[in-house]
Amino acid sequence: MSSQPSPIYDIITIGRTCADLYADQVGCSMEDARSFSKYVGGCPTNIAIGGARLGLKTALLSRVGNDQMGRFVRQTLEAESVETGGLATDPERLTALAFLGLEDDRNFPLLFVRTDCADAALSEADIDPDFIRSAAAIVVTGTHFSKPHLEAASFKAMRIAREAGRKVVFDIDYRPNLWGLLGAGDGDIRFVADAAVTARVQSILPGCDVVVGTDDEVRIAGGSTDTREALVNIRKVTAAMIVLKTGPKGCLVFPGPIPEDLEEGISSQGFPVEVFNVLGAGDGFMAGFLRGYVRGLPLEECCRIANACGAFAVSRHGCAPAYPSWEELQFFLDRGVVNPRLREDADLEHVHWATTRRGHWDNVCAFAIDHRVQLEDMAAQCGADPARIARLKDLALDAMLAARRPEIMLGTLLDSTHGRQALFRAEKEALWIGRPVELPGSRPLKFEGAPSLGAEVASWPRDHVIKCLVFYNPDDPEALRRTQLDQLHRLASAARLSRHEYLIEVIGTADGKRGETATAEAMQQIYDEGIRPDWWKLPDQSAAGWAEVSAVIERNDRWCRGVLLLGLDAPAEVLTRSIARAAACAHVRGFAVGRTIFGDVARSWLAGDIDDAAATDRMQARFEQLIDCWQAARQAKAA
């Protein structure tokens, strides 16, 4: 055999991909579910994402439709760092769907919508030999042997991989209804004995290096309802290492002969967690096992990682979103189980959130135009119709977009009170977007909009950051501080339930504590409540004050996105100095400034003294001046 180049990918997974629609209501039938959360799904897709989160370089070979769900799948995979070069777009077929429910602790309804779907049209022509050879291991899955053309494609991939000296991993992934043994609505039934399916599966086994399955899957592969006998039958046709998933107990691995007592297999203890959702747990397990296997770790450690990943999966809503990052996994393995309901373990959930949220933001230059009361007051003073404020915000967005530069991340703070149309436009521009929820000027803090903050933000796009201004002093009376902190708890809870990032803007009042440590002390009091915002928005500090701010963040949440500097209507020359000081702080990621840019422009425009073009040009010039200042300060810091 000719020598092969070193692999580019750790694993390529081949087969099903779809959009999962997960019932939000727990403890009811699928018929009674009222709403669904959308994730990506399909065994190979889940494994690819789970592996990527654990630090593997993964790729998916499948098909999606030229439709909204297909684009969602592709975008999600790319956001999760899964290579999509092998993900074809089928021009004729729709992306597959799966509806999933959590009826009770034992019943998890599953409805596949896969009639002539895109991934089921995968063919031999989709199997590029160079792509297959680029992976250290490929993962083939049972469903993609259920039709002749799918079987041919999977066998071709296996043959190329073995000829190149790559590993072949087979996830039995047995779904009886996808083999045509049950009706379309019977997706939750996991086992139906069938000699023809057994024969087909056994034809796959000799070409595998690793075979992975549950009790039911091993039984269909081995043609026996006795698990040991099924394992022995599998061993008769393959020398592959067999991994038996055993649910809460973890797993058993048999690299050689099948022992009389299956407990003699290689294993690692499972983790004592409450089972909330079994759907997708096996895929998370597989991702964990492969993390150890392709890196050459001892089998006991492969099992330990796999069992931990399975524990995460059964404890959370969704499949792929439940899987841990490598950093989260290490935190869990080092600390152990504190709360068997992992989704209710605040520290663990924070690590999960912080290490799996998408995107990286730095050099954020944001034009803050979320002002409501200030602009309403200006309109009243000018005798202008307040309905014109919406047009002003459109002009501000025009100015903002005209100032866009490739080396900065453009951002905005926008409200839906007067900026609804501007928000729609901003969403299409890939900006960093913050939206306010506080009732302007309220102290103690109150929220505007729906009485339920969770209901208010549930309809927001996922990439909108919930922004909340709180007038907070570390020496406020206890009753006032308690009320404010309780409101911030509501904010944090709503943000995590809706899967939004949130920003807390802290501004002291004239009667509150002053000095270089006042802002940092206020932040620490908020952190002491277990409130860990993704972002802070803070006023100018002295160099010592910024050092205190950094120390507080490092002490309490090293995963914090960072700080944005606010302007407080400071004159441009004052704000220039503030930006220079802030840029020297490692945790400051940029600025979000408003009235310094639009203040007198808005008054002149509302009064009719300048037209749209003049207003836009002036705001653009001032915004660009601040961007120049930020870039110069960052360059000076780097020098």
C-alpha positions as CSV (number, residue, x, y, z in Angstrom):
1,M,0.0,0.0,0.0
2,S,1.4,3.4,-0.9
3,S,2.0,5.8,1.9
4,Q,-0.8,8.2,2.7
5,P,-0.5,11.8,3.8
6,S,-1.3,12.7,7.4
7,P,-5.0,13.1,8.0
8,I,-6.5,16.6,8.1
9,Y,-9.6,15.6,10.1
10,D,-9.9,13.4,13.2
11,I,-13.3,12.0,12.1
12,I,-15.7,12.3,9.2
13,T,-19.2,11.2,10.0
14,I,-21.5,10.0,7.3
15,G,-25.3,9.8,7.1
16,R,-28.4,11.5,8.6
17,T,-28.7,15.2,9.1
18,C,-31.9,17.1,9.9
19,A,-33.5,19.9,11.9
20,D,-34.7,18.6,15.3
21,L,-37.9,20.2,16.6
22,Y,-37.9,19.5,20.4
23,A,-41.1,19.9,22.4
24,D,-40.6,22.7,25.0
25,Q,-43.3,21.2,27.2
26,V,-42.2,18.4,29.4
27,G,-44.6,15.7,30.7
28,C,-47.1,15.7,27.9
29,S,-47.8,13.9,24.7
30,M,-46.5,15.2,21.4
31,E,-50.1,16.0,20.5
32,D,-50.3,18.4,23.5
33,A,-47.0,20.1,22.9
34,R,-47.5,23.8,22.1
35,S,-44.1,25.0,21.0
36,F,-40.8,23.5,19.8
37,S,-37.2,24.5,20.0
38,K,-35.1,24.1,16.8
39,Y,-31.8,22.3,16.9
40,V,-29.7,20.3,14.4
41,G,-30.0,16.5,14.6
42,G,-29.3,13.1,13.1
43,C,-26.8,10.7,14.6
44,P,-23.8,11.5,12.4
45,T,-24.5,15.3,12.7
46,N,-24.7,15.1,16.5
47,I,-21.5,13.1,16.7
48,A,-19.7,15.6,14.5
49,I,-20.8,18.5,16.7
50,G,-20.1,16.6,20.0
51,G,-16.6,15.8,18.7
52,A,-15.9,19.4,17.7
53,R,-16.9,20.6,21.1
54,L,-14.4,18.3,22.6
55,G,-11.6,19.6,20.4
56,L,-11.6,17.1,17.6
57,K,-11.4,18.3,14.0
58,T,-14.6,16.9,12.5
59,A,-16.4,16.9,9.2
60,L,-19.9,15.8,8.0
61,L,-20.7,14.0,4.8
62,S,-24.4,14.3,4.0
63,R,-27.0,16.3,2.1
64,V,-29.4,19.1,3.0
65,G,-32.0,20.7,0.9
66,N,-31.8,24.1,-0.7
67,D,-34.2,25.4,1.9
68,Q,-34.3,27.4,5.2
69,M,-33.8,24.2,7.3
70,G,-30.8,23.2,5.2
71,R,-29.2,26.6,5.6
72,F,-29.9,26.4,9.3
73,V,-28.1,23.1,9.6
74,R,-25.1,24.3,7.6
75,Q,-24.8,27.6,9.5
76,T,-25.0,25.7,12.8
77,L,-22.4,23.2,11.8
78,E,-20.1,26.0,10.7
79,A,-20.7,27.9,14.0
80,E,-19.7,24.7,15.8
81,S,-16.5,24.4,13.8
82,V,-17.6,21.3,11.9
83,E,-16.3,21.2,8.3
84,T,-19.1,21.3,5.8
85,G,-17.2,20.8,2.6
86,G,-18.8,17.3,2.3
87,L,-22.3,18.6,3.0
88,A,-24.0,18.8,-0.4
89,T,-27.0,20.9,-1.2
90,D,-29.7,18.9,-2.9
91,P,-31.6,21.1,-5.4
92,E,-34.7,18.9,-5.5
93,R,-35.3,17.5,-2.0
94,L,-36.1,19.1,1.4
95,T,-34.0,18.8,4.5
96,A,-35.2,16.1,6.8
97,L,-37.1,17.0,10.0
98,A,-37.5,15.2,13.3
99,F,-40.1,16.0,16.0
100,L,-39.1,14.9,19.5
101,G,-40.9,14.9,22.8
102,L,-40.3,14.4,26.6
103,E,-43.5,12.7,27.7
104,D,-42.3,11.4,31.0
105,D,-39.2,9.7,32.4
106,R,-39.6,6.6,30.2
107,N,-41.3,7.8,27.0
108,F,-39.7,10.0,24.4
109,P,-41.8,10.2,21.3
110,L,-39.9,10.6,18.0
111,L,-41.4,11.4,14.7
112,F,-39.2,11.3,11.6
113,V,-40.3,13.4,8.6
114,R,-38.0,11.9,5.9
115,T,-40.1,11.2,2.8
116,D,-37.6,11.5,-0.1
117,C,-35.5,13.8,2.0
118,A,-32.1,15.2,1.0
119,D,-29.8,13.1,3.2
120,A,-31.5,9.9,2.1
121,A,-30.5,10.7,-1.5
122,L,-26.8,10.4,-0.6
123,S,-25.1,8.4,-3.4
124,E,-21.8,6.9,-4.4
125,A,-21.0,10.0,-6.4
126,D,-21.0,12.0,-3.1
127,I,-18.1,9.9,-1.7
128,D,-15.0,11.8,-2.7
129,P,-12.0,9.4,-2.1
130,D,-9.6,12.3,-1.3
131,F,-12.1,13.6,1.3
132,I,-12.5,10.2,2.9
133,R,-8.7,9.7,3.0
134,S,-8.3,13.1,4.8
135,A,-9.7,11.7,8.1
136,A,-8.0,9.5,10.7
137,A,-11.4,7.7,11.1
138,I,-14.8,7.7,9.5
139,V,-18.1,7.0,11.2
140,V,-20.7,5.1,9.3
141,T,-24.2,4.7,10.7
142,G,-26.8,2.0,10.4
143,T,-29.7,3.9,8.8
144,H,-27.5,4.7,5.8
145,F,-27.4,1.0,5.0
146,S,-31.1,0.6,4.9
147,K,-31.5,1.4,1.1
148,P,-29.4,0.0,-1.7
149,H,-28.0,3.4,-2.9
150,L,-27.2,4.4,0.7
151,E,-25.6,1.1,1.4
152,A,-23.4,1.4,-1.8
153,A,-22.3,4.9,-0.7
154,S,-21.4,3.8,2.8
155,F,-19.5,0.7,1.6
156,K,-17.6,2.8,-0.8
157,A,-16.5,5.1,2.0
158,M,-15.5,2.1,4.1
159,R,-13.5,0.6,1.3
160,I,-11.6,3.8,0.6
161,A,-10.9,4.4,4.3
162,R,-9.5,0.9,4.9
163,E,-7.4,1.0,1.8
164,A,-5.9,4.2,3.1
165,G,-5.2,2.7,6.5
166,R,-7.9,4.7,8.2
167,K,-10.2,3.5,11.0
168,V,-13.8,2.6,10.3
169,V,-16.2,3.1,13.2
170,F,-19.8,1.8,12.9
171,D,-22.6,3.2,15.0
172,I,-25.4,0.6,14.6
173,D,-28.0,3.4,15.1
174,Y,-31.0,1.0,14.7
175,R,-34.3,2.7,13.9
176,P,-36.8,-0.1,12.9
177,N,-39.2,2.3,11.2
178,L,-36.3,3.7,9.0
179,W,-35.7,0.2,7.9
180,G,-39.3,-0.1,6.8
181,L,-40.3,-2.4,9.7
182,L,-42.8,-0.1,11.3
183,G,-45.1,2.8,10.4
184,A,-43.8,6.3,9.9
185,G,-45.2,7.4,13.3
186,D,-43.3,4.7,15.3
187,G,-40.0,6.4,15.5
188,D,-39.7,5.8,19.3
189,I,-39.8,2.0,19.0
190,R,-36.2,0.9,19.3
191,F,-36.2,-2.8,18.6
192,V,-38.0,-5.2,16.2
193,A,-36.3,-8.5,15.5
194,D,-35.8,-9.1,11.7
195,A,-33.5,-11.7,10.2
196,A,-33.0,-9.7,7.0
197,V,-31.8,-6.6,8.9
198,T,-29.5,-8.8,10.9
199,A,-28.0,-10.2,7.8
200,R,-27.5,-6.7,6.3
201,V,-25.9,-5.5,9.5
202,Q,-23.6,-8.5,9.7
203,S,-22.4,-7.8,6.1
204,I,-21.1,-4.4,7.4
205,L,-19.3,-5.7,10.5
206,P,-16.2,-7.4,8.9
207,G,-15.1,-4.0,7.5
208,C,-15.1,-2.2,10.8
209,D,-12.5,-1.4,13.5
210,V,-15.0,-0.4,16.1
211,V,-18.7,-1.3,16.5
212,V,-20.9,0.7,18.9
213,G,-24.4,0.0,20.0
214,T,-27.0,-0.3,22.8
215,D,-28.4,-3.6,24.0
216,D,-31.1,-3.4,21.4
217,E,-28.7,-2.5,18.6
218,V,-26.3,-5.3,19.6
219,R,-29.2,-7.7,19.5
220,I,-30.2,-6.8,16.0
221,A,-26.6,-7.0,14.9
222,G,-26.1,-10.4,16.6
223,G,-29.5,-11.8,15.7
224,S,-30.4,-12.8,19.3
225,T,-32.4,-11.2,22.1
226,D,-29.8,-12.5,24.6
227,T,-27.1,-9.8,24.7
228,R,-24.2,-12.1,25.3
229,E,-25.2,-14.5,22.6
230,A,-25.6,-11.5,20.2
231,L,-22.1,-10.3,21.1
232,V,-20.7,-13.8,20.5
233,N,-22.4,-13.8,17.1
234,I,-20.9,-10.4,16.3
235,R,-17.5,-11.6,17.2
236,K,-17.8,-14.5,14.8
237,V,-17.9,-12.2,11.9
238,T,-15.6,-9.3,12.9
239,A,-12.5,-8.7,14.9
240,A,-13.7,-5.1,15.6
241,M,-13.6,-3.7,19.1
242,I,-17.2,-3.8,20.4
243,V,-18.6,-1.1,22.6
244,L,-21.8,-1.9,24.4
245,K,-23.6,1.1,25.8
246,T,-25.3,0.1,29.0
247,G,-27.3,3.3,29.9
248,P,-26.8,4.6,33.5
249,K,-24.1,2.0,34.1
250,G,-22.0,3.5,31.3
251,C,-20.5,1.0,28.9
252,L,-18.6,-2.3,28.4
253,V,-15.8,-2.6,25.8
254,F,-14.7,-6.0,24.3
255,P,-11.6,-5.7,22.2
256,G,-11.2,-9.5,22.1
257,P,-13.1,-12.6,22.9
258,I,-16.5,-12.2,24.7
259,P,-16.2,-13.3,28.3
260,E,-18.7,-15.5,30.0
261,D,-19.4,-12.6,32.4
262,L,-19.9,-9.5,30.4
263,E,-19.0,-7.4,33.5
264,E,-15.4,-8.5,32.8
265,G,-15.4,-6.2,29.8
266,I,-13.3,-3.0,30.0
267,S,-15.4,-0.3,31.6
268,S,-15.5,2.9,33.6
269,Q,-18.2,3.8,36.1
270,G,-21.2,5.9,34.9
271,F,-22.2,9.1,36.6
272,P,-25.2,9.3,39.0
273,V,-27.4,11.9,37.2
274,E,-31.1,12.2,36.8
275,V,-32.4,11.1,33.4
276,F,-34.3,13.9,31.8
277,N,-34.0,13.1,28.1
278,V,-32.5,10.0,26.5
279,L,-32.7,11.2,22.9
280,G,-29.3,11.9,21.5
281,A,-27.5,10.5,24.5
282,G,-25.8,7.7,22.5
283,D,-24.5,10.3,20.0
284,G,-22.9,12.3,22.8
285,F,-21.5,9.1,24.2
286,M,-19.9,8.3,20.8
287,A,-18.4,11.7,20.5
288,G,-16.8,11.3,23.9
289,F,-15.5,7.8,23.1
290,L,-14.0,9.0,19.8
291,R,-12.3,11.9,21.6
292,G,-10.3,9.3,23.5
293,Y,-10.0,6.7,20.8
294,V,-8.6,8.8,18.0
295,R,-6.1,10.4,20.4
296,G,-4.9,7.0,21.5
297,L,-6.0,7.2,25.2
298,P,-6.4,4.0,27.3
299,L,-9.8,2.4,26.7
300,E,-10.8,3.0,30.4
301,E,-10.3,6.7,29.8
302,C,-12.2,6.5,26.5
303,C,-15.1,5.0,28.5
304,R,-14.8,7.6,31.2
305,I,-15.1,10.5,28.8
306,A,-17.9,8.8,26.9
307,N,-19.9,8.1,30.0
308,A,-19.5,11.7,31.1
309,C,-20.7,13.0,27.7
310,G,-23.7,10.6,27.9
311,A,-24.5,12.0,31.4
312,F,-24.6,15.5,30.1
313,A,-26.8,14.5,27.2
314,V,-29.5,12.7,29.3
315,S,-29.6,15.7,31.7
316,R,-30.5,18.5,29.3
317,H,-33.0,19.5,26.6
318,G,-32.0,18.8,23.0
319,C,-29.3,16.6,21.6
320,A,-26.3,18.4,20.2
321,P,-26.9,21.6,22.3
322,A,-26.6,19.4,25.4
323,Y,-23.1,18.1,24.7
324,P,-20.2,19.6,26.7
325,S,-17.2,21.6,25.6
326,W,-13.8,20.1,26.5
327,E,-13.3,22.8,29.1
328,E,-16.7,22.0,30.6
329,L,-15.9,18.3,30.6
330,Q,-12.7,18.8,32.5
331,F,-14.5,21.0,35.0
332,F,-17.1,18.2,35.5
333,L,-14.6,15.4,35.8
334,D,-12.4,17.3,38.3
335,R,-15.3,18.4,40.5
336,G,-17.7,15.5,40.1
337,V,-21.5,15.5,40.4
338,V,-22.9,18.1,42.8
339,N,-26.5,18.1,41.7
340,P,-27.8,15.0,39.8
341,R,-30.0,17.4,37.8
342,L,-27.0,18.8,35.8
343,R,-29.2,21.4,34.1
344,E,-29.9,22.9,37.6
345,D,-26.2,23.0,38.6
346,A,-25.6,26.7,38.3
347,D,-21.8,26.6,38.1
348,L,-21.8,23.8,35.6
349,E,-24.5,25.4,33.4
350,H,-22.5,28.6,33.4
351,V,-19.4,26.9,32.1
352,H,-21.6,25.1,29.5
353,W,-23.1,28.4,28.4
354,A,-19.9,30.4,28.4
355,T,-17.9,27.8,26.5
356,T,-20.5,26.9,23.8
357,R,-22.0,30.3,23.0
358,R,-21.2,31.4,19.5
359,G,-18.9,33.9,18.0
360,H,-16.0,36.0,19.2
361,W,-16.4,39.8,19.7
362,D,-13.6,42.3,19.9
363,N,-13.0,45.8,18.7
364,V,-16.7,46.4,19.1
365,C,-17.6,50.0,18.0
366,A,-21.2,50.5,18.7
367,F,-23.5,53.4,18.0
368,A,-26.0,53.5,20.9
369,I,-29.3,54.8,19.6
370,D,-31.6,53.0,22.1
371,H,-32.6,56.2,23.8
372,R,-36.3,56.7,24.3
373,V,-37.0,59.3,26.9
374,Q,-34.2,61.6,25.9
375,L,-35.3,61.7,22.2
376,E,-39.0,62.1,23.2
377,D,-37.9,65.1,25.3
378,M,-35.9,66.6,22.4
379,A,-38.9,66.2,20.1
380,A,-41.2,67.9,22.6
381,Q,-38.7,70.8,23.0
382,C,-38.5,71.2,19.2
383,G,-42.3,70.9,18.7
384,A,-41.6,67.9,16.5
385,D,-43.9,64.9,16.0
386,P,-42.4,62.0,18.2
387,A,-43.2,59.7,15.3
388,R,-40.2,61.2,13.5
389,I,-37.9,59.6,16.1
390,A,-38.1,56.3,14.1
391,R,-36.8,58.1,11.0
392,L,-33.9,59.5,13.0
393,K,-32.9,56.1,14.1
394,D,-33.0,54.9,10.5
395,L,-30.6,57.8,9.6
396,A,-28.4,56.8,12.6
397,L,-28.2,53.2,11.2
398,D,-27.3,54.6,7.8
399,A,-24.4,56.6,9.4
400,M,-23.4,53.5,11.3
401,L,-23.2,51.2,8.2
402,A,-21.4,53.9,6.2
403,A,-18.7,53.8,8.8
404,R,-18.2,50.1,8.6
405,R,-14.5,48.9,8.4
406,P,-13.2,45.3,8.0
407,E,-11.0,45.6,11.1
408,I,-13.7,46.5,13.5
409,M,-16.9,44.8,14.7
410,L,-19.8,47.2,14.1
411,G,-22.4,47.3,16.8
412,T,-25.5,49.1,17.9
413,L,-27.9,49.6,20.8
414,L,-31.4,49.8,19.4
415,D,-34.9,49.7,21.0
416,S,-38.1,48.4,19.5
417,T,-40.1,51.4,20.9
418,H,-38.9,53.8,18.2
419,G,-36.4,51.7,16.4
420,R,-38.5,48.7,15.2
421,Q,-37.7,49.1,11.5
422,A,-34.1,49.9,12.2
423,L,-33.8,46.7,14.2
424,F,-35.2,44.7,11.3
425,R,-32.5,46.3,9.1
426,A,-29.7,45.8,11.6
427,E,-30.5,42.1,12.0
428,K,-29.6,41.6,8.4
429,E,-26.2,43.3,8.7
430,A,-24.5,40.9,11.1
431,L,-24.0,43.6,13.7
432,W,-23.5,43.2,17.4
433,I,-27.0,44.2,18.6
434,G,-28.0,45.2,22.2
435,R,-31.7,45.8,23.0
436,P,-32.8,47.5,26.2
437,V,-35.3,46.1,28.7
438,E,-35.2,48.6,31.5
439,L,-37.9,51.2,32.0
440,P,-36.0,54.4,31.3
441,G,-34.9,56.2,34.4
442,S,-36.3,53.7,36.8
443,R,-34.7,53.3,40.3
444,P,-35.3,50.8,41.6
445,L,-35.0,48.9,38.4
446,K,-38.2,48.1,36.5
447,F,-38.7,46.5,33.1
448,E,-40.7,47.8,30.2
449,G,-42.8,45.7,27.9
450,A,-44.6,42.6,29.0
451,P,-45.0,41.9,32.7
452,S,-43.0,38.7,32.2
453,L,-39.5,39.6,31.1
454,G,-39.1,36.0,29.8
455,A,-42.1,36.4,27.6
456,E,-40.8,39.8,26.4
457,V,-37.5,38.4,25.2
458,A,-38.7,35.0,24.0
459,S,-39.6,36.5,20.6
460,W,-36.3,38.2,20.1
461,P,-33.7,36.9,17.6
462,R,-31.2,34.8,19.3
463,D,-28.2,37.0,18.5
464,H,-29.8,40.1,20.2
465,V,-28.1,40.9,23.5
466,I,-30.4,41.8,26.3
467,K,-29.2,45.2,27.6
468,C,-30.2,46.4,31.1
469,L,-29.2,49.7,32.6
470,V,-29.3,49.8,36.4
471,F,-28.5,52.9,38.5
472,Y,-26.6,51.1,41.3
473,N,-24.3,52.2,44.1
474,P,-22.5,49.8,46.3
475,D,-23.5,51.8,49.4
476,D,-27.2,52.1,48.5
477,P,-29.6,51.2,51.4
478,E,-30.0,47.5,51.8
479,A,-33.7,47.5,50.8
480,L,-33.0,49.3,47.6
481,R,-30.0,47.1,46.8
482,R,-32.1,44.0,47.5
483,T,-34.9,45.1,45.2
484,Q,-32.4,45.9,42.4
485,L,-30.6,42.6,42.8
486,D,-33.9,40.7,42.7
487,Q,-34.7,42.4,39.4
488,L,-31.2,41.4,38.0
489,H,-31.9,37.8,39.0
490,R,-35.1,38.0,36.9
491,L,-33.0,39.3,34.0
492,A,-30.4,36.5,34.4
493,S,-33.1,33.9,34.5
494,A,-35.0,35.2,31.5
495,A,-31.8,35.4,29.5
496,R,-30.7,31.9,30.2
497,L,-34.1,30.4,29.6
498,S,-34.3,32.2,26.2
499,R,-30.7,31.5,25.4
500,H,-29.8,35.1,24.9
501,E,-26.6,36.9,26.1
502,Y,-27.2,39.7,28.4
503,L,-25.4,43.0,29.3
504,I,-25.6,44.9,32.6
505,E,-24.9,48.6,32.4
506,V,-23.9,50.0,35.8
507,I,-24.2,53.8,36.4
508,G,-23.7,55.3,39.9
509,T,-25.8,58.2,41.1
510,A,-24.7,61.5,42.5
511,D,-25.6,60.5,46.0
512,G,-23.7,57.2,45.9
513,K,-20.2,56.1,46.6
514,R,-17.5,57.6,44.5
515,G,-13.8,56.8,44.0
516,E,-11.7,54.4,42.0
517,T,-13.3,51.3,43.5
518,A,-17.0,52.2,43.4
519,T,-17.8,50.5,40.1
520,A,-15.8,47.4,40.9
521,E,-17.5,47.1,44.3
522,A,-20.9,47.3,42.6
523,M,-19.9,44.6,40.1
524,Q,-18.7,42.4,42.9
525,Q,-22.0,42.7,44.8
526,I,-23.8,41.6,41.6
527,Y,-21.4,38.7,41.2
528,D,-21.9,37.7,44.8
529,E,-25.5,37.0,43.9
530,G,-24.4,34.4,41.4
531,I,-25.4,36.8,38.5
532,R,-22.8,36.5,35.7
533,P,-23.6,38.7,32.8
534,D,-22.0,38.0,29.4
535,W,-21.2,41.7,29.1
536,W,-20.7,44.8,31.2
537,K,-21.2,48.4,30.0
538,L,-19.4,50.8,32.3
539,P,-18.6,54.5,32.6
540,D,-15.0,55.9,32.3
541,Q,-12.6,54.8,35.1
542,S,-9.2,55.9,36.2
543,A,-6.4,53.5,35.3
544,A,-6.6,52.2,38.9
545,G,-10.4,51.8,38.5
546,W,-10.0,49.8,35.3
547,A,-7.5,47.6,37.1
548,E,-10.1,47.0,39.8
549,V,-12.7,46.2,37.2
550,S,-10.4,43.6,35.6
551,A,-9.6,42.0,38.9
552,V,-13.3,41.6,39.7
553,I,-14.0,39.9,36.3
554,E,-10.9,37.6,36.7
555,R,-12.0,36.6,40.1
556,N,-15.6,35.9,39.3
557,D,-16.0,34.9,35.7
558,R,-13.0,34.4,33.4
559,W,-15.4,33.6,30.6
560,C,-17.0,37.0,30.6
561,R,-17.2,38.5,27.1
562,G,-15.9,41.8,28.3
563,V,-16.7,45.4,28.9
564,L,-18.0,48.2,26.6
565,L,-17.3,51.8,27.5
566,L,-20.3,54.1,27.7
567,G,-20.3,57.8,26.8
568,L,-22.7,59.6,29.2
569,D,-23.0,62.5,26.7
570,A,-19.4,63.4,27.3
571,P,-17.9,66.0,24.9
572,A,-15.9,64.4,22.1
573,E,-12.5,65.6,23.5
574,V,-13.3,64.1,26.9
575,L,-14.5,60.9,25.4
576,T,-11.3,60.6,23.4
577,R,-9.3,60.5,26.6
578,S,-11.8,58.0,28.1
579,I,-11.4,55.6,25.2
580,A,-7.6,55.8,25.4
581,R,-7.8,54.8,29.1
582,A,-10.4,52.1,28.5
583,A,-8.5,50.5,25.6
584,A,-5.5,49.8,27.9
585,C,-7.7,47.5,30.0
586,A,-7.6,43.9,28.8
587,H,-11.3,43.3,29.4
588,V,-12.6,46.3,27.5
589,R,-13.7,45.1,24.0
590,G,-14.9,48.4,22.7
591,F,-17.4,51.2,23.2
592,A,-21.1,51.9,22.9
593,V,-21.6,55.6,22.6
594,G,-24.8,57.6,21.7
595,R,-25.5,61.2,22.6
596,T,-21.9,62.3,21.9
597,I,-22.6,61.2,18.3
598,F,-26.2,62.2,17.8
599,G,-27.1,64.7,20.5
600,D,-27.0,68.1,18.8
601,V,-27.6,66.5,15.4
602,A,-30.9,65.2,16.6
603,R,-32.0,68.5,18.0
604,S,-31.2,70.3,14.7
605,W,-32.8,67.6,12.6
606,L,-36.0,67.5,14.7
607,A,-36.2,71.3,14.6
608,G,-36.0,71.2,10.8
609,D,-32.7,73.1,10.7
610,I,-30.8,70.3,8.8
611,D,-32.0,67.7,6.3
612,D,-31.5,63.9,6.3
613,A,-28.2,64.0,4.4
614,A,-26.6,66.5,6.7
615,A,-27.7,64.6,9.8
616,T,-26.4,61.3,8.4
617,D,-23.1,62.9,7.4
618,R,-22.5,64.5,10.8
619,M,-23.3,61.4,12.7
620,Q,-21.1,59.3,10.5
621,A,-18.2,61.8,10.9
622,R,-18.5,61.7,14.7
623,F,-18.8,57.9,14.8
624,E,-15.7,57.5,12.6
625,Q,-13.8,59.9,14.9
626,L,-14.5,57.6,17.8
627,I,-13.6,54.6,15.8
628,D,-10.3,56.2,14.8
629,C,-9.6,57.0,18.5
630,W,-10.4,53.4,19.5
631,Q,-8.1,51.9,16.8
632,A,-5.3,54.3,17.7
633,A,-5.6,53.4,21.4
634,R,-5.6,49.7,20.6
635,Q,-2.5,50.0,18.4
636,A,-0.7,52.0,21.1
637,K,-1.5,49.2,23.6
638,A,-0.1,46.6,21.2
639,A,3.1,48.5,20.5
